[in-house]
């Protein structure tokens, strides 16, 4: 009889993940047992406390380098750096989600099941408090993201993908106003996300079949086995190439890379703006963290095969994001196409396939996360009687009406455009420099050209805000509550500091840029 041997588990290394998933379960219990009038402050406090405690354990684990739970989870430099980034950005997103002073009930519907357009719907939009179920959903998503960037085998990565995707599908449908648009966005995201997950899972099956051809070794989907199979497998390489392609589809969907980007503008526009900010910052960190681990650890021996394909995807992503951003008339859709273009620039860093590319990509993810959260914080403030005024024509003359917030938004847009002394410039400089060193000059040329195109829609918004006269339809800018003001100031200051003095974060990223195998 074979003795069953349980895998060793380092609970201290897993503490950030366990804390966030535990906080999500506590949030469910709070919904069940805490009186409705107290749920919002209790839920927000519990979620923020969990994020801060999890961040403490990430910092405490800084020197840890190991693979635990039987090879399922890898704790190394990129894992800890990206987990820290997710938690810091998630804390800012929770501040936006928790804001209730700008609009009664915040950005979220009181009852998700209310019929859109009905009398009850209109009544809840004006009077009722917002749903607090968003907090356990958000903490579940954060927990899934922490697992996603640490996963050391493809099945664990798939489970993490579902853990953070399913709450996001629900969160997208909970907008307080424009309910039909919100529900349509959630349905599109859910259906396309289900297809992407199916592609990913089918890719796992093909890769498993490919690993069965390793002489004297059991098949598996852990990254060490996949890496060994790429170097020495008797199976048909068609299984490898098809498996890589299907896995890439699932990951590139989450990263919002073309041609898997079609969900992004609709979901960014329809989802509650704090949820859009959360997705734009944290989901991108999680998606690229998984991409880096899959292609740097599992498939690094096949770089010659996947680099031209992913390079083509990167160029297409930059081009689609830049060109279609020019045509947008809604600020949230403009930021969506900006996010798509930035996914292309991040892919340039990924395809450098060197330590500099890894560290530059991680730096870019953090810098972009701070900027995009600040941008969406401003969007939540530009309002009229019907809620947020997101049509670009409504922003004409905003600089005359509210010069302070228009100035902050101008600074953020200049960062997106890559103007010097902003984090956007340093991010692009870092990934382009790493790509040139890695021999991917053609990607850098495409990146520079598309950056020039992408600067136009940003500057058009700046000109519209400052050089147009405010009209009757120009909305007011609400005074931010303490939570939104804190998130906005953190984002703007980080964008400035990382543009002027990026050295400490670049050094931190460079020191963390080494995977364990």
C-alpha positions in Angstrom: 0.0 0.0 0.0 1.4 3.4 -1.1 1.7 5.9 1.8 0.0 9.2 1.0 2.3 12.1 1.5 0.8 15.5 1.8 2.6 18.5 0.2 4.3 20.9 2.5 2.6 24.3 2.8 4.2 27.5 3.9 1.3 29.4 5.4 3.3 32.6 6.0 4.1 32.8 2.2 0.4 32.3 1.4 -0.8 34.8 4.1 -1.7 37.6 1.6 -3.9 35.2 -0.4 -5.5 33.6 2.6 -6.2 37.0 4.2 -8.0 38.4 1.1 -10.1 35.3 0.6 -10.9 35.2 4.3 -11.9 38.8 4.2 -14.2 38.0 1.3 -15.9 35.3 3.4 -16.2 37.7 6.4 -17.8 40.2 4.0 -20.5 37.6 3.1 -21.2 37.1 6.9 -21.3 40.9 7.4 -24.0 41.1 4.7 -26.0 38.4 6.6 -25.7 39.6 10.2 -24.9 43.3 10.3 -27.8 45.8 10.2 -28.2 47.6 6.8 -27.4 51.0 8.1 -24.0 49.9 9.4 -22.9 47.6 6.5 -21.2 50.2 4.4 -18.6 51.5 7.0 -18.1 48.0 8.4 -17.6 46.5 4.9 -15.3 49.3 3.7 -13.3 49.2 6.9 -12.9 45.4 6.8 -11.9 45.4 3.1 -9.3 48.1 3.6 -7.9 46.5 6.7 -7.6 43.2 4.9 -5.7 44.8 2.1 -3.3 46.6 4.4 -2.6 43.5 6.5 -2.1 41.4 3.3 0.3 44.1 2.1 2.2 43.9 5.4 2.8 40.2 4.8 3.9 40.8 1.2 6.6 43.1 2.5 7.4 40.7 5.3 7.9 37.9 2.7 10.3 40.1 0.6 13.2 37.8 0.9 11.2 34.6 0.4 12.0 32.5 -2.7 10.2 29.1 -2.9 7.6 26.9 -4.5 5.0 25.6 -2.2 1.7 23.5 -2.1 3.2 20.8 -4.1 4.4 23.1 -6.9 1.2 25.0 -7.3 2.3 28.4 -6.0 5.6 30.2 -6.6 6.8 32.8 -4.2 9.5 34.8 -5.9 10.5 38.4 -6.8 7.9 39.0 -9.5 5.1 37.3 -7.4 5.8 39.6 -4.4 6.3 42.7 -6.5 3.1 42.2 -8.4 1.1 41.2 -5.4 2.2 44.3 -3.7 1.2 46.4 -6.7 -2.3 44.7 -6.8 -2.8 45.4 -3.2 -1.7 49.1 -3.3 -3.8 49.8 -6.4 -6.8 47.8 -4.9 -6.7 50.0 -1.8 -7.0 53.1 -4.0 -9.8 51.4 -6.0 -11.6 50.6 -2.7 -11.5 54.3 -1.8 -13.3 55.1 -5.0 -15.8 52.2 -4.5 -16.5 53.3 -0.9 -17.2 57.0 -1.8 -20.8 57.9 -0.8 -20.7 61.7 -0.4 -20.7 62.7 -4.1 -24.0 60.8 -4.7 -26.3 59.2 -2.2 -25.5 55.5 -2.3 -22.4 55.9 -4.4 -22.1 54.5 -7.9 -23.9 51.2 -7.1 -27.5 50.1 -7.5 -29.4 49.5 -4.3 -31.0 46.2 -5.5 -29.4 44.4 -8.4 -32.6 42.6 -9.3 -34.7 45.8 -9.8 -36.1 46.2 -13.3 -34.2 48.7 -15.4 -36.3 51.8 -16.3 -39.1 51.0 -13.8 -40.4 53.3 -11.2 -38.5 51.3 -8.5 -35.4 51.8 -10.5 -35.9 55.6 -10.7 -36.7 55.7 -7.0 -33.6 53.8 -6.0 -31.4 56.0 -8.2 -32.6 59.1 -6.3 -33.0 57.8 -2.7 -31.8 54.4 -1.8 -28.3 53.5 -0.4 -26.0 51.6 -2.7 -25.5 47.8 -2.4 -22.7 46.8 -0.1 -22.3 43.4 -1.7 -19.6 45.0 -3.9 -17.1 44.7 -1.1 -16.9 40.9 -0.7 -17.1 40.6 -4.5 -14.1 43.0 -4.8 -12.1 41.2 -2.1 -12.8 37.8 -3.8 -11.4 39.4 -7.1 -8.3 40.7 -5.3 -7.7 37.3 -3.8 -8.0 35.6 -7.2 -5.5 38.1 -8.7 -3.0 37.4 -5.9 -3.2 33.7 -6.8 -3.1 34.4 -10.6 0.3 36.1 -10.4 1.7 33.4 -8.1 0.4 30.3 -9.9 3.1 27.9 -10.8 0.9 25.4 -12.8 -1.7 26.0 -15.5 -4.6 24.5 -13.5 -4.0 26.7 -10.5 -3.8 29.6 -12.9 -7.1 28.7 -14.5 -8.8 28.4 -11.1 -7.4 31.8 -10.1 -8.7 33.2 -13.5 -12.2 32.2 -12.6 -12.0 33.3 -9.0 -11.3 36.9 -10.0 -13.3 37.0 -13.2 -16.7 35.9 -11.9 -16.9 38.7 -9.3 -15.9 41.2 -12.0 -18.8 40.1 -14.3 -21.2 40.8 -11.4 -19.6 44.1 -10.4 -20.0 45.4 -14.0 -23.8 45.0 -13.8 -24.3 47.0 -10.6 -24.2 50.6 -11.9 -26.7 52.9 -10.2 -27.6 54.8 -13.3 -27.8 53.8 -17.0 -28.8 50.3 -15.8 -29.4 48.8 -19.2 -26.0 49.9 -20.4 -24.4 48.4 -17.3 -26.3 45.1 -17.7 -25.4 44.9 -21.4 -21.7 45.5 -20.6 -21.7 42.7 -17.9 -23.4 40.3 -20.3 -20.9 41.0 -23.0 -18.0 40.6 -20.6 -19.4 37.4 -19.2 -20.0 35.7 -22.5 -16.7 36.7 -24.1 -14.9 35.9 -20.9 -16.5 32.4 -20.8 -15.2 31.8 -24.4 -11.7 33.0 -23.3 -11.7 30.7 -20.3 -12.7 27.8 -22.5 -9.8 28.6 -24.9 -7.4 28.7 -21.9 -8.6 25.4 -20.5 -8.4 23.7 -23.9 -4.9 25.0 -24.2 -4.1 23.4 -20.8 -5.3 20.1 -22.1 -3.1 20.3 -25.2 0.0 21.3 -23.3 -0.6 18.4 -20.9 -0.7 16.1 -23.9 2.6 17.5 -25.1 4.3 16.9 -21.8 3.4 13.2 -21.9 6.2 12.7 -24.4 9.1 13.5 -22.0 11.2 10.4 -21.6 11.1 8.9 -18.1 9.0 11.7 -16.7 5.3 11.9 -15.7 3.1 14.3 -17.7 1.9 17.5 -15.9 1.0 21.1 -16.3 3.4 22.6 -13.7 5.8 25.0 -15.3 8.9 23.0 -14.6 7.4 20.0 -16.4 6.3 22.2 -19.3 9.7 23.8 -19.5 11.3 20.3 -19.6 8.9 19.2 -22.3 9.7 22.2 -24.5 13.4 21.2 -24.3 12.9 17.4 -24.8 9.5 15.9 -25.8 8.8 13.2 -28.3 5.2 14.5 -28.8 4.2 16.4 -31.9 5.1 20.1 -31.7 1.6 20.8 -33.0 0.3 20.2 -29.5 2.8 22.7 -28.1 2.0 25.4 -30.6 -1.7 25.0 -30.5 -1.6 24.9 -26.7 0.5 28.0 -26.5 -1.9 29.8 -28.9 -5.0 28.9 -26.8 -3.4 29.8 -23.5 -2.3 33.1 -25.0 -5.9 33.9 -26.2 -7.2 33.5 -22.6 -4.4 35.7 -21.1 -4.5 38.3 -23.9 -8.3 38.6 -23.4 -7.7 39.7 -19.8 -4.9 42.0 -20.9 -7.3 43.7 -23.5 -4.9 43.1 -26.4 -6.1 43.1 -30.0 -7.9 41.3 -31.5 -9.3 40.1 -28.1 -10.1 43.6 -27.0 -13.6 44.1 -28.3 -15.2 43.8 -24.8 -13.1 46.6 -23.4 -14.8 49.8 -24.6 -18.3 48.6 -23.8 -17.4 47.3 -20.4 -15.4 50.4 -19.5 -18.3 52.6 -20.5 -21.1 50.5 -18.9 -19.6 49.4 -15.6 -19.7 51.7 -12.5 -16.7 54.0 -12.9 -15.0 52.8 -9.6 -15.2 49.2 -11.0 -13.8 50.4 -14.3 -10.9 51.9 -12.5 -10.3 48.7 -10.5 -10.3 46.7 -13.7 -8.1 49.1 -15.6 -5.4 49.0 -12.9 -5.5 45.7 -11.1 -6.8 43.3 -13.8 -4.0 44.6 -16.1 -1.4 43.8 -13.4 -2.8 40.4 -12.9 -3.0 39.6 -16.6 0.5 40.7 -17.4 1.9 39.0 -14.3 0.5 35.7 -15.6 1.7 36.4 -19.1 5.2 37.0 -17.9 5.3 33.8 -15.8 3.9 31.6 -18.6 6.2 32.9 -21.3 9.3 33.5 -19.2 9.2 30.3 -17.1 7.1 27.6 -18.9 7.7 28.4 -22.6 11.0 30.3 -22.6 12.6 27.5 -24.6 10.2 28.2 -27.4 10.8 31.9 -27.6 11.8 31.7 -31.3 8.3 30.4 -32.1 6.1 32.7 -30.1 7.9 36.0 -30.3 6.9 36.8 -34.0 3.3 36.0 -33.2 3.1 38.0 -30.0 5.0 40.8 -31.6 2.4 41.0 -34.3 -0.3 41.1 -31.6 1.6 43.9 -29.9 1.8 46.0 -33.0 -1.9 45.4 -33.8 -2.8 46.3 -30.2 -0.9 49.5 -30.3 -2.3 50.4 -33.7 -6.0 49.6 -32.8 -5.8 51.4 -29.5 -4.2 54.5 -30.9 -6.3 54.9 -34.1 -9.7 54.1 -32.5 -9.0 56.4 -29.6 -8.9 59.3 -32.1 -12.6 58.5 -33.0 -14.1 58.4 -29.5 -16.7 60.8 -28.2 -17.0 59.4 -24.7 -14.3 59.9 -22.1 -14.6 56.4 -20.7 -14.4 54.8 -24.1 -11.3 57.0 -24.9 -9.7 55.7 -21.7 -10.6 52.2 -22.8 -8.8 52.5 -26.1 -5.9 54.1 -24.2 -5.8 51.0 -22.0 -5.7 48.8 -25.2 -2.8 50.8 -26.6 -1.0 50.5 -23.2 -1.4 46.8 -23.3 0.5 46.9 -26.6 3.4 48.9 -25.0 3.5 46.4 -22.1 3.8 43.5 -24.6 6.8 45.3 -26.0 8.4 44.9 -22.6 7.3 41.3 -22.3 8.9 40.4 -25.6 12.2 41.9 -24.7 12.7 38.5 -23.0 15.4 39.7 -20.7 15.7 40.8 -17.1 15.4 44.5 -18.1 12.2 43.7 -20.0 10.7 42.0 -16.9 11.6 44.8 -14.5 10.5 47.5 -17.0 7.1 45.8 -17.5 6.5 45.6 -13.8 7.4 49.2 -13.4 5.1 50.2 -16.2 2.2 48.2 -14.6 2.5 50.2 -11.3 3.0 53.6 -13.0 0.0 53.1 -15.3 -2.1 51.8 -12.5 -1.7 55.0 -10.4 -2.4 57.2 -13.4 -5.5 55.4 -14.6 -7.0 55.3 -11.1 -6.5 59.1 -10.8 -8.1 59.6 -14.3 -11.2 57.7 -13.4 -11.4 59.5 -10.0 -11.7 62.8 -12.0 -14.4 61.2 -14.2 -16.5 60.4 -11.2 -16.5 64.1 -10.3 -17.7 65.6 -13.6 -21.5 65.3 -13.2 -24.9 66.8 -14.0 -28.4 66.0 -12.7 -28.3 62.6 -14.5 -25.0 61.5 -13.0 -21.6 61.4 -14.6 -21.2 63.5 -17.8 -18.9 61.4 -19.9 -19.6 62.7 -23.4 -16.5 64.7 -24.6 -18.6 67.6 -25.8 -19.8 68.1 -22.2 -16.2 68.7 -21.1 -15.7 71.8 -23.3 -14.8 74.7 -21.1 -14.2 72.6 -18.0 -10.9 74.4 -17.4 -12.8 77.7 -17.0 -15.4 76.1 -14.7 -13.0 74.1 -12.5 -9.4 74.9 -13.3 -8.0 72.8 -10.4 -9.5 69.5 -11.4 -9.1 70.3 -15.1 -5.4 70.9 -14.4 -5.1 67.5 -12.6 -6.8 65.7 -15.5 -4.5 67.5 -18.0 -1.5 66.3 -16.1 -2.7 62.7 -16.2 -3.4 62.9 -19.9 0.1 64.3 -20.5 1.4 61.3 -18.6 -0.6 58.9 -20.8 0.9 60.7 -23.8 4.4 60.0 -22.5 5.4 63.6 -21.9 8.8 64.0 -19.9 8.7 64.5 -16.1 5.7 62.1 -15.9 5.6 58.4 -15.1 4.2 57.7 -18.6 7.5 58.9 -20.2 9.7 56.9 -17.8 7.5 53.8 -18.4 7.8 53.9 -22.1 11.5 54.8 -22.0 12.1 51.7 -19.8 10.2 49.2 -21.9 11.5 50.6 -25.2 15.0 50.5 -23.9 14.7 46.9 -22.8 13.2 45.9 -26.1 16.0 47.5 -28.1 18.5 45.6 -25.9 16.5 42.4 -26.6 16.7 42.9 -30.3 13.1 44.0 -30.8 13.8 47.3 -32.5 10.8 46.9 -34.9 8.4 46.8 -31.9 10.0 50.0 -30.5 9.5 51.8 -33.9 5.9 50.7 -33.9 5.5 51.9 -30.3 7.0 55.4 -31.0 4.8 55.9 -34.1 1.6 54.8 -32.3 2.5 57.0 -29.3 2.5 60.0 -31.6 -1.0 59.1 -32.9 -2.3 58.4 -29.4 -1.1 61.8 -28.2 -3.8 63.5 -30.5 -6.9 62.4 -28.6 -5.3 63.3 -25.3 -4.4 66.8 -26.5 -7.8 67.2 -28.1 -9.4 66.8 -24.7 -6.9 69.3 -23.2 -7.7 71.9 -25.8 -11.4 71.3 -25.4 -11.2 71.8 -21.6 -9.0 75.0 -21.7 -9.7 76.8 -25.0 -13.4 76.4 -25.3 -16.0 78.6 -23.6 -18.2 76.8 -21.0 -21.8 76.4 -22.3 -25.1 75.7 -20.7 -24.4 71.9 -21.0 -21.0 72.1 -19.3 -21.4 70.1 -16.1 -20.1 71.1 -12.7 -17.3 69.3 -11.0 -18.5 68.0 -7.6 -16.3 68.5 -4.6 -14.8 65.1 -3.9 -15.4 63.3 -0.7 -12.4 62.4 1.5 -12.1 58.9 -0.1 -12.1 60.1 -3.7 -9.8 63.0 -2.8 -7.3 60.6 -1.2 -7.3 58.3 -4.2 -6.9 61.2 -6.6 -4.1 62.8 -4.8 -2.2 59.5 -4.3 -2.5 58.8 -8.1 -1.4 62.3 -9.2 1.5 62.4 -6.7 2.7 58.9 -7.8 2.5 59.9 -11.4 4.6 63.0 -10.7 7.1 61.2 -8.4 7.6 58.3 -10.7 8.3 60.7 -13.5 10.8 62.8 -11.6 12.5 60.2 -9.4 11.7 56.8 -10.7 15.0 55.3 -9.4 13.7 53.6 -6.2 10.8 51.8 -7.9 13.0 50.8 -10.9 15.6 49.4 -8.5 13.0 47.5 -6.6 11.6 46.1 -9.8 15.1 45.2 -11.1 15.9 43.4 -7.8 12.6 41.5 -8.0 13.1 40.5 -11.7 14.0 36.8 -11.2 11.6 33.9 -11.3 12.1 30.6 -9.4 11.7 27.4 -11.4 
